[in-house]
Amino acid sequence: MNKIKKGLGRGLSSLIGETKVENKTNNLSLAEIVPNKYQPRKNFDEENLNDLVNSIKEHGVIQPIIVRKSNTNNSKYEIIAGERRWLASQKAGLHEIPVVVTEADDLKSLEFAIVENVQRHDLNPLEEAQGYKRLIDEFAYDQDKVSKFIGKSRSYITNSLRILSLPQDVLKFIEEKKISAGHAKILVGLENASFVANKIIEKKLSVRQAENFVKIFKKKFSSNRTSKDPNIKNLEASISEKTGLNVIIKNNKKNKGTITFSYHDVDQLNKIIDLIKANY
């Protein structure tokens, strides 16, 4: 338990301890169980899933999955943790699976799903960022609270969320594991992120090779900003960190200029609009 807490803000054990859990393990029909609508993980590695199928065929399901009563269908139970075991059990031809039933609201269900996947390193960087964003957007978390909950630094959470600012085609590459989290961090903030991402895939560049590849663009970008007031640079960085968006402030000698917020989808545009409406 202590080991889990050291590596992650809150382990599954501590989350379970905060909810009402039935004392015994039950068996439920696979047909009575539905996936977790808050499951951050979208892709399940087929090879690893098949390995689990073979293990279940030989040994059965050793660790029960965690479920709650569905709040949309009283005859069903919704998975909180263990969707991979449920999928593998279906492929293995089982009719029942051992479960632990707990009471959990939507927030707790999302927390369970994120903690389980982060502990197992099962999420790609896009899924991880989307899970954190959901905590922020739907359950009023801020980045500090996400940081404490996950047990990672504030800067780690900020950098994770910045991945969501990448163009949709680049996000698709991350989802399909064509580029890694290391590649994604390099691409954040680049105006030509899609072009560079395609070059990374085409030339099979390592993270270090990709860094060298973009140096020419970053050098050019820096040269255009060398004369910028340090206070303006700090203000850009502060606003960018708070919003998760790329921000450029152009200020002339008469203190007139423009603020540019870069967005890549409708959700980010709506976020900018909501921020403006909320404060003005």
C-alpha positions as CSV (number, residue, x, y, z in Angstrom):
1,M,0.0,0.0,0.0
2,N,2.8,2.4,0.9
3,K,4.6,1.5,-2.2
4,I,1.6,2.4,-4.3
5,K,1.1,5.7,-2.6
6,K,4.7,6.7,-3.1
7,G,4.5,6.1,-6.9
8,L,1.0,7.4,-7.3
9,G,-0.9,10.0,-5.4
10,R,-3.7,7.6,-4.6
11,G,-3.7,3.9,-5.2
12,L,-6.7,1.7,-6.0
13,S,-6.6,0.4,-2.5
14,S,-7.1,3.8,-1.0
15,L,-9.9,4.6,-3.4
16,I,-11.7,1.4,-2.6
17,G,-11.3,2.2,1.1
18,E,-13.3,5.3,0.5
19,T,-16.3,3.5,-1.0
20,K,-18.8,1.0,0.3
21,V,-17.8,-2.5,-0.9
22,E,-19.6,-5.8,-0.6
23,N,-17.7,-8.2,1.7
24,K,-17.7,-11.1,-0.7
25,T,-16.7,-11.8,-4.3
26,N,-19.7,-12.6,-6.6
27,N,-19.9,-14.1,-10.0
28,L,-21.8,-12.2,-12.6
29,S,-22.8,-13.1,-16.1
30,L,-20.7,-11.3,-18.7
31,A,-23.9,-10.2,-20.3
32,E,-24.9,-8.3,-17.1
33,I,-21.7,-6.2,-17.4
34,V,-21.2,-3.0,-19.5
35,P,-18.0,-1.1,-20.1
36,N,-17.1,2.0,-18.0
37,K,-18.3,5.1,-19.9
38,Y,-15.4,7.0,-18.2
39,Q,-12.7,4.5,-19.4
40,P,-9.8,6.7,-20.6
41,R,-8.2,3.8,-22.4
42,K,-9.5,3.5,-26.0
43,N,-7.1,1.0,-27.4
44,F,-6.3,-2.5,-26.0
45,D,-3.2,-4.1,-27.5
46,E,-4.3,-7.2,-29.4
47,E,-1.2,-9.2,-28.7
48,N,-1.3,-8.6,-24.9
49,L,-5.0,-9.2,-24.9
50,N,-4.5,-12.6,-26.5
51,D,-1.9,-13.5,-23.9
52,L,-4.4,-12.7,-21.2
53,V,-7.1,-14.8,-23.1
54,N,-4.7,-17.8,-23.1
55,S,-3.9,-17.3,-19.4
56,I,-7.7,-17.1,-18.5
57,K,-8.4,-20.3,-20.5
58,E,-5.7,-22.1,-18.4
59,H,-6.1,-20.6,-15.0
60,G,-9.4,-18.7,-15.0
61,V,-9.8,-15.0,-13.9
62,I,-7.7,-14.8,-10.7
63,Q,-8.3,-11.2,-9.8
64,P,-12.0,-10.1,-9.7
65,I,-13.0,-7.0,-11.6
66,I,-14.6,-4.0,-9.8
67,V,-18.1,-3.0,-10.8
68,R,-20.9,-0.7,-9.7
69,K,-24.6,-0.7,-10.4
70,S,-25.3,1.0,-13.7
71,N,-27.1,4.3,-13.2
72,T,-28.8,4.0,-16.6
73,N,-29.8,0.4,-16.5
74,N,-30.7,-1.3,-13.1
75,S,-30.2,-4.8,-14.6
76,K,-26.6,-4.1,-15.5
77,Y,-23.3,-3.5,-13.7
78,E,-20.8,-1.0,-15.0
79,I,-17.0,-1.8,-14.9
80,I,-14.9,0.5,-12.8
81,A,-11.6,-1.4,-13.0
82,G,-10.8,-4.5,-15.1
83,E,-12.2,-3.9,-18.5
84,R,-9.3,-5.8,-20.1
85,R,-10.1,-8.9,-18.0
86,W,-13.7,-8.6,-19.0
87,L,-12.9,-8.4,-22.7
88,A,-10.4,-11.3,-22.5
89,S,-13.0,-13.4,-20.6
90,Q,-15.4,-12.9,-23.5
91,K,-12.8,-14.0,-26.0
92,A,-11.9,-17.0,-23.8
93,G,-15.6,-18.2,-24.0
94,L,-16.4,-17.7,-20.3
95,H,-20.0,-17.0,-19.3
96,E,-19.3,-15.6,-15.8
97,I,-16.6,-13.5,-14.2
98,P,-15.7,-12.9,-10.5
99,V,-16.6,-9.3,-9.4
100,V,-16.4,-7.0,-6.4
101,V,-19.4,-4.7,-6.3
102,T,-18.8,-1.2,-4.9
103,E,-20.8,2.0,-4.6
104,A,-19.2,4.8,-6.7
105,D,-20.4,8.0,-8.3
106,D,-19.2,9.2,-11.7
107,L,-16.2,11.0,-10.3
108,K,-15.1,8.0,-8.3
109,S,-15.6,5.8,-11.4
110,L,-13.3,8.0,-13.5
111,E,-10.7,8.2,-10.7
112,F,-10.7,4.4,-10.4
113,A,-10.2,4.0,-14.2
114,I,-7.4,6.6,-14.4
115,V,-5.5,5.2,-11.4
116,E,-5.7,1.6,-12.6
117,N,-4.4,2.5,-16.1
118,V,-1.7,4.9,-14.9
119,Q,-0.5,2.3,-12.4
120,R,-0.2,-0.3,-15.2
121,H,1.2,2.2,-17.7
122,D,-1.6,1.2,-20.0
123,L,-2.5,4.6,-21.3
124,N,-0.9,6.2,-24.3
125,P,0.0,9.9,-23.7
126,L,-3.2,11.1,-25.5
127,E,-5.5,8.9,-23.4
128,E,-3.7,10.0,-20.2
129,A,-4.1,13.7,-21.1
130,Q,-7.7,13.2,-22.0
131,G,-8.3,11.5,-18.6
132,Y,-6.8,14.5,-16.8
133,K,-8.8,17.0,-18.9
134,R,-12.0,15.1,-18.0
135,L,-11.3,15.5,-14.3
136,I,-10.7,19.2,-14.9
137,D,-13.7,19.9,-17.3
138,E,-16.3,17.6,-15.8
139,F,-15.4,17.4,-12.1
140,A,-13.9,20.9,-11.3
141,Y,-10.4,19.6,-10.7
142,D,-7.6,22.1,-11.3
143,Q,-4.0,21.1,-12.3
144,D,-2.8,21.2,-8.7
145,K,-5.5,18.8,-7.6
146,V,-4.8,16.5,-10.5
147,S,-1.1,16.6,-9.7
148,K,-1.7,15.6,-6.0
149,F,-4.3,12.9,-7.0
150,I,-1.9,11.3,-9.5
151,G,1.2,11.8,-7.5
152,K,3.1,13.6,-10.3
153,S,4.5,17.1,-10.5
154,R,2.4,20.1,-11.7
155,S,4.7,20.5,-14.6
156,Y,4.2,16.9,-15.6
157,I,0.4,17.5,-15.7
158,T,0.8,20.8,-17.6
159,N,3.0,19.1,-20.2
160,S,0.6,16.2,-20.5
161,L,-2.3,18.5,-21.2
162,R,-0.3,20.5,-23.7
163,I,-0.3,17.4,-25.9
164,L,-4.1,18.1,-26.5
165,S,-3.1,21.4,-28.3
166,L,-1.6,19.4,-31.2
167,P,-3.4,19.1,-34.5
168,Q,-5.9,16.3,-34.9
169,D,-3.7,14.4,-37.4
170,V,-0.8,14.4,-34.9
171,L,-3.1,13.3,-32.1
172,K,-4.2,10.4,-34.3
173,F,-0.5,9.4,-34.8
174,I,-0.1,9.3,-31.0
175,E,-3.2,7.2,-30.6
176,E,-2.0,4.8,-33.2
177,K,1.5,4.7,-31.5
178,K,3.2,5.9,-34.7
179,I,4.9,8.6,-32.6
180,S,5.8,8.4,-28.9
181,A,5.2,10.7,-25.9
182,G,8.8,12.0,-26.3
183,H,8.1,12.9,-30.0
184,A,4.8,14.6,-28.9
185,K,6.6,16.8,-26.4
186,I,8.9,18.0,-29.2
187,L,6.0,18.8,-31.5
188,V,4.0,20.9,-28.9
189,G,4.1,24.6,-29.9
190,L,5.5,24.0,-33.4
191,E,3.5,25.8,-36.1
192,N,4.5,23.0,-38.5
193,A,3.8,20.1,-36.1
194,S,1.9,18.0,-38.7
195,F,4.8,18.4,-41.2
196,V,7.4,17.4,-38.6
197,A,5.3,14.5,-37.3
198,N,5.0,13.1,-40.8
199,K,8.8,13.4,-41.3
200,I,9.4,11.6,-38.0
201,I,7.2,8.7,-39.2
202,E,8.6,8.7,-42.7
203,K,12.2,8.7,-41.7
204,K,11.7,6.7,-38.5
205,L,13.4,9.3,-36.4
206,S,14.3,8.7,-32.8
207,V,13.4,11.3,-30.2
208,R,16.9,12.7,-30.3
209,Q,17.0,12.8,-34.1
210,A,13.6,14.5,-34.1
211,E,15.0,17.1,-31.7
212,N,17.8,17.8,-34.1
213,F,15.4,18.0,-37.0
214,V,13.3,20.7,-35.4
215,K,16.2,22.8,-34.2
216,I,16.2,24.9,-37.4
217,F,12.6,25.8,-36.9
218,K,13.0,26.5,-33.2
219,K,16.1,28.6,-33.9
220,K,14.2,30.6,-36.4
221,F,11.3,31.0,-34.0
222,S,13.7,32.2,-31.2
223,S,15.4,34.7,-33.4
224,N,12.0,36.4,-34.0
225,R,11.5,36.7,-30.3
226,T,15.0,37.7,-29.1
227,S,14.0,41.4,-28.7
228,K,10.8,40.6,-26.8
229,D,10.5,42.1,-23.3
230,P,11.2,39.4,-20.6
231,N,8.0,40.5,-18.8
232,I,6.0,39.8,-22.0
233,K,7.6,36.4,-22.3
234,N,6.8,35.6,-18.7
235,L,3.2,36.7,-19.2
236,E,2.9,34.5,-22.3
237,A,4.2,31.5,-20.4
238,S,1.9,32.2,-17.4
239,I,-1.2,32.5,-19.6
240,S,-0.2,29.4,-21.6
241,E,0.2,27.3,-18.5
242,K,-3.1,28.4,-17.1
243,T,-5.1,27.8,-20.3
244,G,-3.1,24.9,-21.9
245,L,-3.1,26.9,-25.1
246,N,-0.2,28.5,-27.1
247,V,-0.2,32.2,-26.5
248,I,1.7,35.0,-28.4
249,I,1.7,38.6,-27.2
250,K,2.9,41.3,-29.6
251,N,3.5,44.6,-27.8
252,N,4.9,47.8,-29.5
253,K,6.7,50.7,-27.9
254,K,3.4,52.5,-27.3
255,N,2.1,49.4,-25.4
256,K,-0.3,48.6,-28.2
257,G,-0.5,45.2,-29.8
258,T,-2.3,41.8,-30.0
259,I,-2.8,38.6,-28.0
260,T,-3.1,35.5,-30.1
261,F,-4.5,32.2,-28.7
262,S,-3.9,29.2,-30.9
263,Y,-6.6,26.5,-30.9
264,H,-6.8,23.3,-32.9
265,D,-10.4,22.2,-32.4
266,V,-13.9,23.4,-31.4
267,D,-13.4,22.4,-27.7
268,Q,-10.4,24.6,-27.4
269,L,-12.2,27.5,-29.1
270,N,-15.2,27.1,-26.7
271,K,-12.7,27.1,-23.8
272,I,-11.4,30.5,-24.8
273,I,-14.9,31.8,-25.2
274,D,-16.0,30.5,-21.8
275,L,-12.9,32.0,-20.2
276,I,-13.7,35.4,-21.7
277,K,-17.4,35.2,-20.8
278,A,-16.7,34.1,-17.2
279,N,-14.4,37.1,-16.5
280,Y,-16.0,39.8,-18.5
